[in-house]
Amino acid sequence: MMRLLRECRILIQESGRVYWTLLKVMIPALLIVKALDMLGGVSVFGQALSPIMQLVGLPDDVGIVWATLILTNIYAGMLVFFNLGVSENLTVAQVTVLGVLMLLAHSLPVEGAIAKRMGVSWRVTIALRFGGALVLGFLLHQFYSYFDLLQQPSQLMWQPPANPDTSFLGWCIGQVKTMAWIYVIILSLMIILKILRVLGIERLMHALLYPILRMLGIGKAAANVAVIGTVLGLTFGAGLLIKEAESGHLTKRDIFLTIGFLSLCHSVIEDTMLVLLLGADLSGILWARLAFALFTIAILARLPFVSRRLVETN
């Protein structure tokens, strides 16, 4: 009984340290983004992105949707998408391309700050996520157009909540709730990892994942973190990555490649389901995204000099 209490105390202390580290990164980023939004920065950014939309086969006014996503989150971008009323004018292929932009490049101030905390510079994050979104979006646009795929009108399967509280107080309350849930999830994940370790399932996961991770150049020690981040999201994956890094279990190379992979492919359940509600197709928002992430990180992992230099100069 005493041992169980001691283990519980250790888990609570460790999760608290991880949570506090994340808060120190997330709160300043959230406040900066909110101030920028209140000053009209999102609209200006959206106008700047409008010409780029043509490269991926989307209307200019969709630029404001992507700008909102880049600076805030997927939920806010969905609200803007609905309010613009452009869904009925887009094909499934176009919504799928937009979905790829949404999934690869969203919440960059917050998630980029987390990646920076783990040793991945802003220029690498922007190149991977913003640049990667444009590359994959362009490739999918060309592929769908050339083979005349998914050209039927899209069907919106989501409605925004009635009368959402858009006041600053409402925003603050929403952020506090989100922060509270983040701690609950981090603590839950650490408990699950502890159970997996005791039951020996962790070793089995390593054995199953090792071939793929080896292809990416990621060591066995990062297996659990990569899986959790891919399924649940970069924030939760980075939280556990911080813990593993501080314990000395991961090399800088493992950290860099794992964060790079999670930057391109994370939260494959929740985020994918959200984009599906907008009328996108799984071929792009899941399978193409996963293949693109694997291919990109595999290439990057085979450039050891570049990877080492990027890590050392952060």
C-alpha positions, 0 to 999 in steps of 0.5 A: 500500500505504501509503495502504491501511494509512493508511486502515485505521488511520484506520478503526480509530481512528474505530471505537474512538472511536465504540465508546468513546462507546457503552460510556460510555453502555451500561455504567452503564445495564446495571449499573443495570438488573441491580441493579434486577433483582436487587432485584426491581424488574422484578417490581414494575414488571410488577405496575404494568403489569398493569392497562394490559395490558387496554387492548391486550387482553392478560391481566394476567400478561403485564405482567411480560413487557413489564416485563422487555423494557422494562428488559432486552432481547427475549431476556430477555422471550422467556424470561419469556414461555415460562416463564409458559406463557401462549402456549397461551391467547393468539390470534395477534392477542394475540401480535402486539399483544404483539410490537408492545409488545416491538418498540417498547418494549424495552431503554429504559435502554440505548437511551434513554441512547444517544438522550439522548447524541445529543440526544433527551431521556428524556421524548421517548424514553418518549413515543415508545416507551412511549406509541407502543407503547400507541397502536399496540397499542391500534389493532391490538387494536381492528382485529383485534377489529372485523374478527375477524382472527387470532383462532386460537390462537397457536403457539409456535415457539421453545424457550429454551436448556437450563439458561441460566447465570443467575448474575451471573458468567454475566451478566457473561460474556454482556455482555462477549461482546455488547460485543465483538461490538458493536465488530466490527459497528461496525468492519464497518459503517464499512468497508462504508460506506467501500466504498459511498462509493468505489463510488458506491453511497452516492449511489445509496442517497441518491437512492432514499431521499431521497423517503421521508426528505424526507417525514420531514424527514430530510436526505440526509446521514442516509440511510445511518445511517437504513438501517443503524439500521432494519436492524440496530438503534438501537445500531449506527445511533446509533454511526454517527450519533455519528460523522457528527454529530461530523464536522459532516455532520448537523444537529441536526434530522436527528439528532433525527428520525433517532433518533426514527424509529429509536426506533420502527422499528429492527432490522427483521430480527433483532427481527422474526424473534424475535417471529415465533417467538412466533407473531406475524403480520407485519401488525402487527410489521412493516408496521403498525410501519413505517407507524406510525413513518413517520406519527409522524415525518412528523407530528413533522417538520411541527412545526418549532417543537416539534422545535426546542424539544425539541432545544434543551432536552435 
